[in-house]
Amino acid sequence: MRRTISFTLNGKPTRVTVDDDRMLLWVLRGELGLTGTKFGCGAAQCGACTVVVDNEPVLSCSTPIKDVAGKQVLTIEGLSPEGRLHPIQKAFLKHAAFQCGYCTPGMILTAYALLHKKLQPTRDEIIKAMDNNLCRCGSHVRVVAAIQEASAGSKGAAR
Amino acid sequence: MRWEGVSRRHFLAAGTGLFVFLQAGRLPAQNHGPLPELPADFNAYLRIGSDGRVTCFSGKVELGQGAMTVFAQCIADELDVPFDSVDMLMGDTDLCPVDYGTVASMGAPILTPALRKAAAEARAVLLQMAAERLQAPLERLIAKNGVVTDPAQNKRVSYGELVQGKRIERHIDGAHVKAPEKLSILGTSPQRKDGLEKVTGKAKFAGDIVLPGMLCARILRPPAHGAVLKSVDTSAAEKTGALVVRDGDPLAALHGRRGGADSEYDPSVGRGPLVAVLHERRDLAEEALALVKAEFEPAPPGPDDQTIFDHLVRKGVPPKMVDQRNDPSSGERLAATIVEKTYLHSYVAHAPMETHTAVARMEGDRVTVWASTASPFKTQQAVAEGLDIPLKNVRILTPYVGGAFGGKTFSLQAVEAARLARATGKPVQVLWDRAEEFFYDVFMPASVVKIRAGLTEAGKIVSWEFKVWGAGDRDVMPFYDILHQRAISSHTWRLNDPSGMHPFGIGPWRGPSANTNTFARESHMDVLAATVGADPVEFRMNHLSDPRMRRVLEAAAKQFGWKPGKTPSGRGVGVACGLYWDTRVASMAEVAVDQATGHVRVRRVVLAMDQGLTLNPDGTLQQMEGAVTMGLGYALTEGIRFKDGEIRDRNFDTYEIPRFSWVPKIETVLIDNPGTPAQGSGEPVIITSGAVLANAIHDALGTRIFQLPMTPERVKAAISRG
């Protein structure tokens, strides 16, 4: 059904009038022009499209836009307002926790949601939280190291 | 320093705009054909702006391997400018020197010397110009951070001031690149140039290019390679407001007319008829495509993932001799024992996280395509052929590429986008979904390898015959000291396949030929070691005289803490060596096998490498760690399931690639060898993945698995076989 959906996107009140069954990924990338959220599999199997909704990681390729009505949506574009990098982004940069970078926004946002839930997760908890985010380049060990650093290094990691 | 041909005029007034590097003729149609010559003029690779910033032009692109960073290091170090002042312009066919593709680990050994040489010559020219400007003897001048200083006169002039944004027309022969000990930016690991954009979501991939009026296309696909369209009804799709385009007569045999072996590998496939549904929004185009009613004549019966190996041997191109050293059959007369085994390897997908994507814009008879491609110049050729327009009318721009691993070479999606842009008169995006990515991939070929080796009473290998169907002829002759050896190969990933040997497209996959051939050779080395009751490391050492390979194997053993003993020991440890071009690798692994489920847990991997001069140590470690991780896939889970031309793996639910929970403790050892020129590392680091785990699993179980991937089912079958 075509209707107006209101939600908070990266801290800003947002309204979009679309068929409310459409997936969040395509509305973000299309109507809202935010291309940092990536298409990888279209079937909730790779994590590339992960965004954060009310502090939970959500696969935007399989989440209808109506499900985020009234909620807080965070995409990669909202993580470093005015160019100030979030500690997780700094740690990814320092550890070169990416190669091609296509899965990186989804990785960073999944890590963000993890650290919001638990500021200092164990290594096993990190691996469990990240396990559905696929990376073909094999940056896994660096992603884990980066999340550990962001977790240990900053009390404000999940600001 | 010597030079000649000094002209009085420093510059030709070439204007301040961008200049165009003209290509010399067409590229060869086949992948990895003769390499186009690298341009001799350093202006092809770099340009100095009036602000002193340096732009480096590269036909090779950033796929994640860090080329953007290493190439900038080459320029900065040799030119004596700050690393941060170098901007990379990659994969633009109008502006960058022609290049055969970001493939085959050739960035380090071929392009980086060319970039260094270009920058070294430019630096020599700039010094000469500074000597004239400052009226100082050349010997007195010091170039640093883009500024030339004459300490005696306390005068200075910057590169930007010298060049004033113009093309440098002066040339100097015999400018030397720096000796390894003089390098200050190469050999270090600065923050990756692509880092900031990649962690902030600002990095643009092809699918992130949005043009005014752009339409997103979804294309009707056959259910199987070789299926032929019988009828198509697009009326329901048209009613949604989507635009339906038929380019060519779709009933002429949609995408199936060449016996089913369609893939992005062969540019001619992009010339077949297209039925596409286009909409401003990709998901709405997708919905409309679902309403297209199409009937297909099923593909003719063909091999499946079980019968393919018989098919390759029976129907494959007759094997040809690749190389021979003495005659193995006469060598066998010296043998006390002959050991013959067959090794199998399934088709493996590239499965980059970014699917094939392109955006095309047609203006008059010219087309510009933003493409996720590893080979912009091959893509340019494919688009020109697909549209039947001159090569010069096609410009390919390459944004960041979300992984390629040997794929994304011809870029069928770029041809499709260009054709649809022409058909609609609007910019068009083609972004394949995951099923299309698996369907049109050019897989690592399925292969059969038969090795027959003879051992003397004393445990020396005296004869070695290596026969391969599918994988190809790279890395077929062992680097071990074996007096009599012969290698025979049927077909290769390198060629198009008119014979129908493969039921769909095949092509290069990170370390082509070598993953399969190393798996077979290094498994067989362990089989032979076990036959004579020797420690597998010692057995290899007894057949190795190459000092670099010996050193790499020793380094791996030291890091691993290898305890000599015969296999199987029950410990679950394994070793494998590999040679790829001029790079040596040795890896060791420890595994735990769950005998009830057949599940293999890789606990630890040590990977040692000698790649000659290391240009960027952390970049190399990224390749090594990445390859150990990626290699778990083809070793343990990845094998395409198919039947009668239908690709049954359509997404990551059935085609399992490595995850965080699979990753072992990875220890990397980089051999310091600055005296040998820089070699590639991206491919060699993955080629031992199958063998090292096969050997470790054998050591754990006492039974060997001769087929990749070593899935839980195959592990269980091996256990029950005993």
HADDOCK unambig.tbl for C-alpha pairs under 7 A between the chains (distance, minus, plus):
assign (segid A and resid 26 and name CA) (segid B and resid 283 and name CA) 6.46 0.50 0.50
assign (segid A and resid 30 and name CA) (segid B and resid 281 and name CA) 6.37 0.50 0.50
assign (segid A and resid 35 and name CA) (segid B and resid 208 and name CA) 5.55 0.50 0.50
assign (segid A and resid 36 and name CA) (segid B and resid 201 and name CA) 4.38 0.50 0.50
assign (segid A and resid 36 and name CA) (segid B and resid 202 and name CA) 6.48 0.50 0.50
assign (segid A and resid 40 and name CA) (segid B and resid 353 and name CA) 5.65 0.50 0.50
assign (segid A and resid 40 and name CA) (segid B and resid 354 and name CA) 5.99 0.50 0.50
assign (segid A and resid 40 and name CA) (segid B and resid 355 and name CA) 6.94 0.50 0.50
assign (segid A and resid 41 and name CA) (segid B and resid 433 and name CA) 6.69 0.50 0.50
assign (segid A and resid 41 and name CA) (segid B and resid 434 and name CA) 5.28 0.50 0.50
assign (segid A and resid 41 and name CA) (segid B and resid 651 and name CA) 6.75 0.50 0.50
assign (segid A and resid 45 and name CA) (segid B and resid 652 and name CA) 6.06 0.50 0.50
assign (segid A and resid 45 and name CA) (segid B and resid 653 and name CA) 6.63 0.50 0.50
assign (segid A and resid 76 and name CA) (segid B and resid 200 and name CA) 6.17 0.50 0.50
assign (segid A and resid 76 and name CA) (segid B and resid 201 and name CA) 5.67 0.50 0.50
assign (segid A and resid 77 and name CA) (segid B and resid 200 and name CA) 6.47 0.50 0.50
assign (segid A and resid 77 and name CA) (segid B and resid 201 and name CA) 6.14 0.50 0.50
assign (segid A and resid 89 and name CA) (segid B and resid 199 and name CA) 5.64 0.50 0.50
assign (segid A and resid 92 and name CA) (segid B and resid 199 and name CA) 6.95 0.50 0.50
assign (segid A and resid 93 and name CA) (segid B and resid 195 and name CA) 5.85 0.50 0.50
assign (segid A and resid 93 and name CA) (segid B and resid 196 and name CA) 6.89 0.50 0.50
assign (segid A and resid 93 and name CA) (segid B and resid 199 and name CA) 6.87 0.50 0.50
assign (segid A and resid 99 and name CA) (segid B and resid 64 and name CA) 4.03 0.50 0.50
assign (segid A and resid 99 and name CA) (segid B and resid 65 and name CA) 6.10 0.50 0.50
assign (segid A and resid 100 and name CA) (segid B and resid 63 and name CA) 5.48 0.50 0.50
assign (segid A and resid 100 and name CA) (segid B and resid 64 and name CA) 3.41 0.50 0.50
assign (segid A and resid 100 and name CA) (segid B and resid 401 and name CA) 6.57 0.50 0.50
assign (segid A and resid 100 and name CA) (segid B and resid 402 and name CA) 4.92 0.50 0.50
assign (segid A and resid 100 and name CA) (segid B and resid 403 and name CA) 5.50 0.50 0.50
assign (segid A and resid 101 and name CA) (segid B and resid 64 and name CA) 6.84 0.50 0.50
assign (segid A and resid 101 and name CA) (segid B and resid 198 and name CA) 5.39 0.50 0.50
assign (segid A and resid 101 and name CA) (segid B and resid 402 and name CA) 6.56 0.50 0.50
assign (segid A and resid 102 and name CA) (segid B and resid 353 and name CA) 6.49 0.50 0.50
assign (segid A and resid 102 and name CA) (segid B and resid 354 and name CA) 6.41 0.50 0.50
assign (segid A and resid 102 and name CA) (segid B and resid 402 and name CA) 5.13 0.50 0.50
assign (segid A and resid 103 and name CA) (segid B and resid 353 and name CA) 6.81 0.50 0.50
assign (segid A and resid 104 and name CA) (segid B and resid 198 and name CA) 6.85 0.50 0.50
assign (segid A and resid 104 and name CA) (segid B and resid 199 and name CA) 6.46 0.50 0.50
assign (segid A and resid 105 and name CA) (segid B and resid 199 and name CA) 6.61 0.50 0.50
assign (segid A and resid 105 and name CA) (segid B and resid 201 and name CA) 6.03 0.50 0.50
assign (segid A and resid 127 and name CA) (segid B and resid 660 and name CA) 5.66 0.50 0.50
assign (segid A and resid 127 and name CA) (segid B and resid 661 and name CA) 5.98 0.50 0.50
assign (segid A and resid 130 and name CA) (segid B and resid 660 and name CA) 6.74 0.50 0.50
assign (segid A and resid 131 and name CA) (segid B and resid 659 and name CA) 5.80 0.50 0.50
assign (segid A and resid 131 and name CA) (segid B and resid 660 and name CA) 5.16 0.50 0.50
assign (segid A and resid 131 and name CA) (segid B and resid 661 and name CA) 6.24 0.50 0.50
assign (segid A and resid 134 and name CA) (segid B and resid 659 and name CA) 6.14 0.50 0.50
assign (segid A and resid 135 and name CA) (segid B and resid 353 and name CA) 6.89 0.50 0.50
assign (segid A and resid 136 and name CA) (segid B and resid 352 and name CA) 5.99 0.50 0.50
assign (segid A and resid 136 and name CA) (segid B and resid 353 and name CA) 6.28 0.50 0.50
assign (segid A and resid 136 and name CA) (segid B and resid 630 and name CA) 6.48 0.50 0.50
assign (segid A and resid 137 and name CA) (segid B and resid 626 and name CA) 5.50 0.50 0.50
assign (segid A and resid 137 and name CA) (segid B and resid 630 and name CA) 6.66 0.50 0.50
assign (segid A and resid 138 and name CA) (segid B and resid 625 and name CA) 6.73 0.50 0.50
assign (segid A and resid 138 and name CA) (segid B and resid 626 and name CA) 3.80 0.50 0.50
assign (segid A and resid 138 and name CA) (segid B and resid 627 and name CA) 6.58 0.50 0.50
assign (segid A and resid 138 and name CA) (segid B and resid 629 and name CA) 5.14 0.50 0.50
assign (segid A and resid 138 and name CA) (segid B and resid 630 and name CA) 5.58 0.50 0.50
assign (segid A and resid 139 and name CA) (segid B and resid 626 and name CA) 5.70 0.50 0.50
assign (segid A and resid 140 and name CA) (segid B and resid 660 and name CA) 5.88 0.50 0.50
